[in-house]
């Protein structure tokens, strides 16, 4: 998008904000032996008595090399939910601006809109679970600051067609946030590679899914240096703790192990799909690019309860638009999937 100026989208209060300067903003250690008497910390070393790097430089250094970006194009957060919340707070004026979401989709977009007093304009996906581009652009106005696109989508599992997302990037006058929580399970290329071409693009990812680090809460945002600079102004000074930074760094340095686990999950996904296709009470299976399968069943409430009684927890997505009588099955370990399939075959 030519001539795009992100500053016109920033809230005035954020634009004028003088960000908080922490002790570690004023001095960055180069690894030499220093006596730190600047941050009122407990001086006795226990591994975590010092404040963590507020900009997570070691972790960003690895991520920037892997993604072909500068470190200034990366923001890390306490899970993707914090990253998303920062985007709302930076660009959406409460009780004035609006965002656009595409149900059925990730529920936190709507929750965060409510928390930040921002109108959520919903445009349902088509019956094929694709963005309705014409309707999205029709609903958007001068106060539409953010468009959230979850691809691969949750709960449907499918990755959206690239041409539709490109059309929205070229036509929507706000920021387009592509949530790629499940991108590692898809054959589609990440939109991170398009950041240079689209200055209004924000890509969010997470270490909670393919990387198996849901417990450490580490969300990632990739965007232009200008957008990341704005988000850095308002993020809490030490939003990613030291233990999270260390564990995340260990994991991203071992891409071979992550890819091995992803391959096994995808193999297990195919086995689960084969089994589900042979069940009489499963009436439809939807294409998936994620680590889960959405299945339409005869009676979702009944089947959910039956599985629960067998100590198996799945997700009933029937309350979502276009998802009547659907269950979402996350792909488990080979042992878990064998047990699940055996239990499913016994249901009547």
C-alpha positions, -999 to +999 in steps of 0.1 A: +000+000+000+017+032-012+017+063+008+007+045+040+013+065+072+009+046+104+011+077+125-024+088+113-038+057+130-021+061+164-041+074+193-033+110+201-025+101+237-001+075+226+015+098+201+022+123+228+032+098+254+067+099+270+073+062+277+086+050+310+123+046+311+134+016+333+169+012+348+178-013+320+167+012+294+194+036+305+221+010+307+226-022+287+251-047+299+278-058+275+286-089+295+314-072+316+315-075+354+295-045+366+282-036+400+245-029+395+232-004+421+206+013+399+173-007+401+168-013+438+171-051+433+180-077+459+218-080+453+221-117+463+224-138+432+198-166+428+196-165+390+165-143+389+172-115+413+179-090+385+153-075+362+151-092+328+162-075+295+131-053+287+137-058+250+146-095+251+176-089+228+191-124+229+158-140+219+151-114+192+186-118+178+178-155+170+142-148+157+154-119+135+180-142+118+154-170+114+128-146+099+150-124+079+139-093+098+156-067+120+153-069+157+134-036+156+106-054+137+098-078+166+078-073+197+075-100+223+047-103+248+033-122+277+014-145+254-003-134+221-031-119+242-009-092+256+004-085+221-031-081+207-041-059+237-012-036+230-023-032+194-058-022+205-044+003+231-020+019+206-044+024+177-080+023+189-096+053+206-121+040+232-158+047+224-148+061+190-130+036+168-140+001+156-123-031+146-135-058+122-135-095+130-146-125+109-166-151+129-162-179+135-128-170+148-106-166+179-128-153+207-103-130+224-105-104+195-141-097+207-132-098+244-103-074+239-126-050+220-150-050+249-122-044+274-109-015+254-144+000+247-139-005+210-168-014+187-165-049+171-180-051+137-185-087+127-185-100+091-193-137+089-171-159+069-186-174+038-201-209+039-167-222+027-151-204+057-134-177+036-134-139+042-162-120+026-140-093+011-168-072-004-188-072+028-157-064+049-149-033+028-185-023+028-186-024+067-153-005+071-153+033+076-128+060+086-128+048+122-120+012+113-085+008+127-079-030+128-090-060+108-083-093+124-076-123+101-068-156+118-052-179+092-051-208+097-084-200+114-096-211+148-120-230+151-124-240+114-087-249+108-084-237+073-058-212+059-075-184+039-068-179+003-038-156-003-055-135-030-083-125-006-059-114+021-039-094-004-070-077-016-078-067+020-042-055+026-045-033-005-079-019+002-084-017+039-074+017+053-064+005+087-040-022+100-045-058+090-035-082+118-028-117+105-029-141+134-006-171+126-008-191+158-011-223+137+011-214+107+037-241+116+012-268+108+003-253+073+020-257+040+013-220+033+041-195+036+040-171+065+029-135+058+061-124+076+077-125+041+053-098+029+060-072+056+082-051+033+055-049+007+027-041+031+034-015+057-001-019+071+005-056+079+010-070+114+017-107+118+013-124+152+027-158+161+031-178+193+053-204+209+022-220+225+013-244+197+040-260+175+068-250+199+050-267+228+056-238+252+020-228+261+030-227+298+056-200+295+033-175+277+054-160+248+036-142+220+054-126+190+045-097+168+062-089+135+056-056+118+074-025+104+099-008+127+075+021+129+047+000+143+069-019+167+083+014+179+048+025+188+040-007+206+073-005+226+062+029+239+032+014+257+043-021+267+051-028+304+088-024+309+096-060+319+066-078+303+085-110+294+102-126+325+137-140+326+126-176+328+104-173+298+131-156+278+156-184+287+132-213+279+121-197+247+156-192+235+165-228+242+135-239+221+139-217+191+175-227+188+164-263+182+143-260+151+150-296+141+132-309+172+102-286+166+099-297+130+101-334+141+073-329+165+052-310+139+057-338+114+045-363+140+015-342+148+006-339+111+009-377+107-013-382+137-038-357+123-042-378+091-048-409+112-075-390+132-091-378+100-093-413+086-109-426+118-135-397+120-145-403+083-156-438+092-179-428+121-216-428+114-223-399+137-197-376+120-216-359+091-188-337+078-151-329+083-136-296+074-102-290+057-075-282+082-041-265+082-038-266+120-032-291+147-069-298+152-098-311+132-133-296+132-160-322+128-198-318+123-217-345+142-253-355+147-255-341+183-225-322+196-238-318+231-245-355+234-212-366+219-192-341+240-208-354+272-201-390+262-165-383+256-162-364+289-176-394+307-148-414+291-122-389+305-117-372+271-120-335+268-127-320+233-142-286+225-179-281+216-179-252+191-216-252+184-221-217+199-199-203+171-216-189+139-217-215+110-205-242+135-237-258+146-232-293+160-194-292+157-166-306+179-130-296+177-105-323+182-069-313+190-043-338+178-027-356+208+001-380+211+000-414+193-012-430+225-038-404+232-052-406+197-054-444+198-074-442+230-096-414+215-103-434+183-111-466+203-136-446+224-152-429+194-158-463+178-177-475+209-201-445+210-237-451+199 
